C-alpha cells in the first residue's frame, strides 16, 4: 500500500517547497499540481543493492515490492557501465512539488 506524506522544513516560516508523494485520490484535487516522475537507480553488487533497498524500506521511504527485478548487463540498447558482478534496480516514484 502506498502512503502519502508531506516533507516540509521544521520551521513554519520557511519558504522551501513542499514535496508530496503521489497516491491515488478518490476525488480530483484541483489545487495540487500534476505529479513529476523521479527515477532512482541502484547499481552495485546484489548484496549491496538488496541491503540498500531494505534500508530505504526500514526508513519508510519505499516498500520493497516497488523496485524492479534485478537487471543484469546484457546486449541491450541501454548502455550503463556495470562491472561484471553488478546489477541494477530501478524505482520510479511520482512526486508533486508545491510552492
Secondary structure, DSSP 8 states (H G I E B T S, - for coil): -----EE--SSTT----EEEE----SS--TTS---EEEEEEEEEEHHHHHHHHHHHHHTTS--GGGS---EE--S-S------TTEEEEEEEEEEEEE-
